[in-house]
Amino acid sequence: MAKARTHTEGTDLPTRESQNPEYCWDLSSLYKSDKAWERDFAKWKGRFSEYSRFQGRLAEGPTTIAEALSFHFSVDQQGERLGVYAHLRMSEDLADPEAGRMFGRYMAELSRVNEAASFLQPELLAIPEPRMQEFLGDRALEPFRQFLTRLLRYRPHTLSPAEERLLAMHTEMLESPRQVFRQLNDTELDFGVVQGEAGKPVPLTHGNFLMLLESPEREVRREAFHRYYAQYARHKRTLAAALGGSIHSDNFLARARHYGSALEAALFPDNVPVRVYDNLIGTVRGHLEHLHRYHSLRRRRLGLKVLQPFDLYVPLVPGMKQRRTWEEAVDMVLAALQPLGEEYCRILRGGLLGRWCDRYETRNKQSGAFSSGAYRSDPLILMNYKEDVLDHVFTLAHEAGHSMHTYYSAKNQPYIYYQYPILVAEVASTFNEQLLSRKLLEESASDEERAAIINHELDGIRGTIYRQTMFAEFEKRVHEAVQGGEPPTLELFVSIYRSLLNDYLGPDVAIDPQLELECLRIPHFYRAFYVYKYATGLSAAIALADRVLQEGAAARDDYLRLLSSGNSKDPLDLFRQAGVDLEKPQTVEAAMKRFAELTEELESLFRKAPRHPKERAKAKPARRGKR
């Protein structure tokens, strides 16, 4: 559920030990201490052998199945809490060897418990279907009926018990490419120092890279971009090898389980047909002219002959940057979310001003932003909040959406059905961003302020729909190429990525060769076919925000019901219940229409001031110098 950029070590960043505890999350709703975690970890490991009580017996009848599943989900719930705590402790300081060891031990035992439980699915699916249907009518299986019905879909993709056990034993090995990437990306890369505005030296980190690309000084943007990507260029073949290993793993698992492709395998758990993925790519590609029009407007506004990649993030309305304390950001978010009702806002305020959040960047802290938590724990948020970056207020709204989704789902669903699909999660987060953007537009006091908010929303849609769809297309093409026999080389990756950059960015953007290496730094590529959910999520969120704002309480209640439903229904059914159909192109087309309308309005506002003042001021001395 990550959204923001990443972070590495900077020598002038505060250590975690020096940070005010009130600015750090409180993990006590998970475990009071590492020692408490160790005690529960030992108990958890001691339970694995109990799986043997049920192995070979599931065909006895519904009572045995119910006992086995009750035990299994009890172990799983305990493991979830252990894993979340270990991950969050490691996220606090990726260079902390003890925290890293804690998470590593958890992952090793996760492989063992998966191995111990690997008989469940094949044994259940070995029960003849007529007999299983008879079992499903028994009251003992009522709590597990939806789970078992979904499980039956996996008959064609489930192996023999021995084969399932072998695959379970490979869990840790198949995670290796992601771990290599994480360690290199988050702890080993040293981006050095750039000359910031007014010549002030600024350590370049994952956390401030985007902020530097938003600088009105083009040389600051240029230096930050080239220094940042120089590190990826130094390690490009190592990174390509890690990405290639991940793609091989995806294709191996899909082939082993008899799916037609890694894409089909990734969509299967959500019961999403491949046409939804292809519809997204086709619909967005059918509206690339709107993105190209926006890039042309951006180029003209900045007074440039051609845009460089480092010109794509600078705000087009200068002088609007202002500092917002954490408390002020929370107030902004909550004011925008008032249409969701008093209860939603009251609970969220208590968490954001309390100890749900790890607020600020510290040395070796985990990448940018995410929401996490375990069943009935506090929903916890990692941020690297900077007071002068408006996008971080939107990031807070985004992660708050995830956390409130977790809160409502856990409150209303049993453990077995509370873990909502990620496809739905990306609606809960971007819905909040939509309400924030619309609230700020409503309260804008001038054409200049309105232009700044429109500019931000356009960049959000560009980044979340257009950009993530480009990523989704890249994932599909590289997996298909490797599946077809192409070796996953650096040359293959940059060739495909370059062609996509040309198509999506259009004629007004010059493709710097370093930008081709962007495909090597995207963490979500190690969770294949995840990123399309960002694009479909925002498209659905735009439609749902329209409905809540226009129709009021009934639409709000439908939306809150969506948040409360967990995974009690398949994602596409949950969306239809809330008023959105992702199998039809209209939802994505509506988002494209909003992007086009906002671009047109921004063009109209800029006709009064066609040039970006700071870019114009810097351009004049350059012309005098040439003469």
N, C-alpha and C positions, 0 to 999 in steps of 0.2 A: 504493500500500500504506500510505497514511497512516492514522493512527488518532487522534492527539491533536489538541488545539486549535492555535491559531496565535499569531503573535508580530509585534509592530511595534516601532518604535524607542522606547526609554525612556531618558531622559537619565542615569539612575543605573545602567543596565546596563553591565557591562564590555564593552569593545571586544574584538574577536577578537584583536588584537595583544597585549592584556594577559592573555589566558587562558593558563593552564598548557598547554603543548603536549601533555602526557600526557592531558589531558582532551579533546583534539581527535582526530578521525579521521586516519588516515595514508592518503593517496591514492596512495602510491607503487606499490601493486600495479596501479594504472591507469597513471599517468605519474609520473616522478620530479619533474617540474617543469612549469610552464607552457610553458617553451621546448621541452621534449620533446613536449608536446601540439602545439605549433605545427608542429614538424617532421613529425609524423605526420599532422596535419591537411592540410598541403600535399601529402603523398604520397597521401592519401585522395582529395583533389580531383583529383589528376592521373590517377587510375584511371578516372574516370567515362567518359572518351571510349572506353575499351576495350569498353564494352558494344556499340558499333557492330559489333564483330567477329562478334557472334552474331545481330544483328537480321536478320530475314528468312530465317534458316537453321535454325530449330529443327525444322522438319518433315523435315530430312535424316535424322534417326534418333537412337537413344538415346545414341550417343557424343557427338554435338554437344550434345544436351540436358544430359548429365552435365557436360560442360565448361562450359557456360553457367551451370548452377546452382552448380557448384563456385566459379566466379569470383564469382557474385552473393553467395553466402553468405560468401565471404571479405571482400568489400567491406562487407557488412552487419555482420559481426563487428567489423571495424575501426571502422565508424561507431558501433556500440554503445558501444565503449570510449571513443571521443571524446565522444559525447553524454553518457554518464554522468559523465565527469570534468567537462565544462563545466557540467552541471546542478548537481553537488555544489559546485563552486567558487562558482557563483552563489548557492547555498543558504546558504553561509557568511555572506554579507553582500549582501542584495538591493539595497543602495544603492551597491555597488561598481561603478562604470561599466565597468571593464575586464572584470570577470567577466561582467557583463550583456552586454557586446559579444561576448565569447567565445561565450556561449550563443546569442546572436542570429546570429552568423556560422555557427555549426553548423546552426541551424534553416534558414537560407537555403540552405546547401549540401545539407541533407537534402532540401529541395524539388527541387534540381537532380538529385540522384542518383535520387530517385523518378521524376523525369521521364525520366532516361536508361534506367531499368530498366522503365519502364511497358509496354514491348512484350512482356515475358516472359509475363505471364498471358494476354493475348489471343492471342498466337501459339500458346501451348501448347493453349489451349482451341479454337483453330481447327483443330487436327489432328483429323480424323475419329475418333470414339470407337473404332471397331473397330481402327484403326491404332494409336491410343494404347494400347489394351489389349495389343496385340502388343508395342509398345515396352516396356511395363511388365514383360514377362517377361524382358527382357534383363538380364544381370548388371551392366552398366554403370549401370543405374538403381536397383540395389538400395538404396543409401544414401538415395535420394530417393523411394522407392516410397510411403511413407505421406504424404509431402508432396504428391506428385502426385495420389494418390487423393483427398486432401482438396480439392485444387485443382479437380478435375473437378466438385465440387459447385457451383462458382461459375459454371458455364456460363450459367445464366439471368441472372446479375447482372454479367456482364462486357461492356464496351462495345467498340467498334472501337478499333484502336490509336490513331487520331487523337483519339478522345474520351477514352481513358484518359490520353493525354499531356496533354490539356487539364485534366483533373481533377487530375493530379499537379502541374501548375503552380500550382494553387490551394491547395496544402497550407498555405503560410504565411498566406494570407489567411483561410482557415477557422479558423486558430488565433487570430486577432485577438481575438475575444470573451473567450477564456480569459486572454490576456495582459493585456487591459484590466482584467479582474477581479483578477488577481494583483497588478498594480501598485497599483491603488487599495486593495485589501484589505490588502496586506502592507507598503506603504510610505507611503501617503498619509493613512490614517485616524489621527487623534490623539484618543485617548480621555480624556486629561487625568489627573487625580488624584482618588482617592476616599479617604474617611476609613475606614481599616481598623479592626481591633479595637483597643480602647483609644485611639481617636482618632488613630492614627498615619497620616500621609499615605502612600498607596501609589499609584505610577503604575499605571494600568490598561492592561494589554496583552492581546493574544490569549493569550499564554502563561499569565497568571495569572487570566484571567476565570473559569474553572471553579473555581479555588481560592477565589476570593472568593465564588462562589455556594455554596460548601461552608461558609462561615463560620457559626458558631452565632448571630451577631448579625444579626438580620433587617434592620436598617437598612443594614448593610454590603452584604448581598445586594441589597437594593432599589436602593441607589445605584449599585452596579456594573452591575446589569441595565439601569437606565435610561440611565446614561451611555454604556454600550456601544452600545445600540440607537439612541441619539440620533445617533450618527455614521452609522449606516445610514439613518436617517430623512433626514438632510441630503443624502445621495447616492442616495436611493431610485430616482429616475428614471434616473440614469446606470447604476446597477446593473441595473435592470429592462431597460434598453436592451441591456446586455451579455448578459444572460441570454436575452433575446429573439433576439439575433443568433446565439447558440449553438444555440437551438432551430431557428431557420430553417436553419442549416447542417446540422443533423442530418436535418431533413426533406428538404432539398434533395438530400443525398447518397443517402438512402433512395429517393427518387423517381427520381433519375438512374440508380440501379442496379436499378430494377424490383423493389424490395421493397414489401410491402404497407404497411409502417409503419417508423418509425425504431426502434421496439422490436424488430420482426422482424429488421431489419438488425443491431442490436446483439447479438442472441442467436445469429445465424447462425454466426459464426466458431467458437463453442463447440459448435455442433450441439445447442443447447438449444431445445426447442419452447416456444412462447409459453405453453403450459399450465403449465409449471413456474413461470413468473413469476406467472401468474394464480392458480395453486394457493397460492403463498405469500401473496398478498394475501387471498384468500378464507379460508384457514385462520386467519391472524392475526386477520382481522376477526371470524371465528367465535369467537374467544376474547378479545375485548376486555373482557369482564366481569372477567377476572382482573386486567387492568391497572387497571380502574376500582376494583376491590376494593383493590388495592395503594395507589392514590392516596387512597382513603378511609382506609386505615390510616395512611398518612403524615400526612394532615390531622389525624386524631385524636391521633396521637402528638405532633405539634407543638402541639396545643391551639389550632388555628385554626378559625374558622368556614368559611373557604374558602382553598384553596391558590392562591397566585400563581405564575407561572412561575418566579420566583426562589426558590421554596421546594422545587423538585423535586430539588435536588442536595445539600442539606445532609444530612450523615449523621444517621441517626435514633438513633444511640448516641453521645452526646457524650463527650468526654474520652478517646476512643480514639486520637486523633491522636498520632503519635510520629514522631520523626525517624529516617530510615534513610539512612545514607550510601550512596553508589553501590556500594561493596563489599558492604555488608549486603544491598542489594537483589539483587545478583548471587547471593549465597549463598541467599537466599530462593527465587529463581527456579530455581536448579539443584537445590535440595532437592526441589522439586515435580516436576522433570522426571526424577527418577531412574528411573521406570518405562520411560523410553525408552532406557536402557542406558548403559553406561560410555563408549562412544565418543562418543555424542551429547553427553553432558555435558562430557566432557574438551575436545572441540573448541570447544564454546560458551564454556566458562570462559576458555579462552585468548583468544578474540576479545573477550569483554566486558571482561575485565580488561586486555587489550592495547589495540590501536588501531583496532578495528573501529568504535568509537562516537565521535560528537561529542556530548558528554554534556550540557552546560549551556547555558542561554539567554545569548545575547550580543546586542549591539545590531544590529538589522536582520537577524537570522538568520531563515531560512525557517520556515514554519509547522511547528508541533508535532513530529510524529514520522513517520518513514518508514524503510523498508529499501530499499537500492539496491545496485547492483553490476553488473559485466559478467562475461562468461564467463571463468571461472578467475581472476577477481580476488578479493580479499577481499570478503565480503558486508558492506556498510557500513550503519551505522544512525545516523540523525539523531535526537537526543532534545533536549528542553528540560527535563531532569530537575530536579524539586524534591524535596528530602528529606522534606518533611512532607506529601506528597500520596501516599496509598496507591495511587491510580489510576495513578500514574506507574510503580510497580512492575509493575502489570499491563500497562501500555503497553510496558515493557521486555520482559516475557515475550512479548507479542504480536509485537513487531518481531523478537525473537530467533527466533520461529517462522518468520517470513518468511526470515530470513537463513540458518537451517539448511536450510530448503527449497531455497534457492538453492545452498547448499553441496552437498547431496546430489544435486540434479538435475544440476549442472554436473559433478560427479564421475562420474556414471553415464551421462550422455547426451552424444551429439555436439552441437555447437552448434545444428544445425538443429532439434533436439528438446528442448533444455534449458529453453527459456523457457516455464515452466508457465502454464497459464491462470489468470487472476485468480480465477475461481470456486473453483479448488482452493487457491489461495494463502490465501484467507480462512478455510479450514479449518485450515491449518497454524498460523496465528497464534492463532485463538481456541481451538484445541485446547490450546495452552500455557496460556492463561488459565484454561481449565477445570481443568487439573491443579493450577495454583496455588491456585485457589479451594478445591478439594477438600482439598488439603494443609493449607491454613490452617484449614479447618473441622475436619479430623481432629485438629489440634494445639490447638484452642481450649481454653483453661483454665477458662472460666467461661461462664455463660449470656450475660453481657454481651458477651464477645468473640465468641461464636458468633453472636449477633444482629448484631453489626457486620459480620461476614463475609457472612452471609446478605443483609443490607441491601446490601452492595456487589455481590454476585452478582445480586440482583434488579435493581439499577440497571444492571448490565451487560447483562442480557437485555432490559430495557426499552429501553436505548439502542441495542442492536445488532440486536434482532429487531423489537420494536414500532416504535421510532422510524425505523429504516432502511426498514421496510416502508411506513410513512407517507410517507417521502421517495420510495420507489419508486412508490407510488400517485400522488403529486404529479407526478412525471416523466411517467408514462403519461398522466395527464389533461391536462397542459398541452401535451404534444406532439400529442395527439389533437385538442385544441381548435384549435391553430394549424394543424394539417394540414386541419382542417375549415373554415378560413377566418377564425377569430377572430384579431384582431391581438394580438401578444404584449405587452400593456400591463401596467403596474404593477397596474391595477385587476383584470385577469384573474388575475394571479398571487396577489394577496392574497385575492381572493374564493375561489379554489380552496383555498388554504392554510388559510384560516379555517374552511372547512367540514370539512377533515381534522382540524384541531386540535380542533374540537368533538367529532368522532366518537371520536378516539383518546384524548384526555385525559379526557373524561367529565365528569360533573356536579360533581365536587369541585374542579375547577380553573377559576379565572376566567381567561379569555383576554384578557390585556392587549393593546391594539391594537398595541403595539410588537412583540409576538411574531409578528404577521402578517408582519413584515419578515424573519423568520428565513429564509424561502425565498430571499432575496437574498444570503445570506452563506455558502451551502453550496458549497465548492469542487467537490465531486464532481458537482454538477449540470452542470458543464462537461465531464464525461465521461459522457454520458447513459447511463442504465440500468446504472450500475456498482453503485449502493448495494444493490440486491437481493442482491448476492453476499455482503455482510456478514451479512444475515439468514439466507440459506440456509447460509452458511459456519458460523455459530455453531450452527445447528440440527444440521448434520452433525457438528460438533465435539463436541457434547454426546453424540451417539450413539457416536462413535468413542472418546471418553474413557471412557464406560461400558464399552465392549468391552475396551479395553486394560487398565483397572483390574480388570475381572472375570475376563478370560480369560488374561492374562499374556503369555508370550513369543510365542505364535503370533499373537495379535492385534497385539502390538508390531511384529513382523516385517512383518505386512500393512501396518501404518501407515507404517513406514519405507520399504517398497516404494512406497507412494503418493508419499512425498517424493522418492524416487529416480527416479520415472517421467517427470518433466518433462511434455511434451505428446505423449508417444509414443502415447497413446490419448486419445480424447475424454473430457472431464471426467466426464460421467455414467457412462461405462464404468469410469473410474478409481475412482469412488466405489463402484460396485457391487462391484468387485474387493476393496475394503477393507471392504465390509459395509454400505453405506448406499445407499438408492435415493431420489433426489430427485424422481423422477417420481410417487412415492406420497406422500400427505399425512401418513403416519405419522411421518416424520422431524420435520416442523415441529410436529405434534401432540405428540410426545414432549417437545419443548422447552417448549411451552405447559404441558404437565403438570408439568414441573419447576418452572416459574415459579409455578404454582398451589400446588404442595406447599411450596415455600419461603415463599410468602406466608402460608400457613396456619401453618407453624412459627413464623414471625416474629410473627404475631398471638398465638400461644400464649406465646411468650417475653415479649411486651410486656404480657400480662395482669397480670404481676407488678409492672410499673411502667408504667402506662398513659399517662403524660405525659412529654414530653421535658423534663428538668429545667431546662435553660437557657431554653427557651421559656416554661415555667411561671414561672420567676423573673422574666422580663421582662414577663409578662402581668399579674402582681399590681399593680405600680405604676400601670399603665394603668387598672385598675379603680378603684383608690383615687382617681386623678385625676378620673375621671368623677363620683364621689360628691362 
